[in-house]
Amino acid sequence: MSLKIIESCVNCFACEPVCPSKAIYEAKPHFLIDAKKCTECVGEFDEPQCASICPIEGAILDALGIAINPPGSLTGISPEKMAEAMAELQAH
């Protein structure tokens, strides 16, 4: 069981200090998660702490490759609504 940080990570350092298992480390070009150390915070927190604080939607994936902080999770705006709003802005 392990999470994965993908290339959309901007190295903001938000996740690294909140990881209780110290599985997150700085690498180039973005932070990574040591699969051998990652517990997904099971037994310590209700949700993975890295995903709860990550400001980049979709940057952290579960073992199945599904974003645990998906688009819309921070803003509360679904990707469909965001696309509609962006289209409307570009039309003006």
Buried (B, 14 or more C-beta within 10 A) or exposed (E): EBBBBBEEBBBBEBBBEBBEBEBBEEEEEBBBBEEEEBBBBEEEEEEBBBBBBBEBBBBBBBEEEEBBBBBBBEEEBEEEEEEEEEEEEEEE
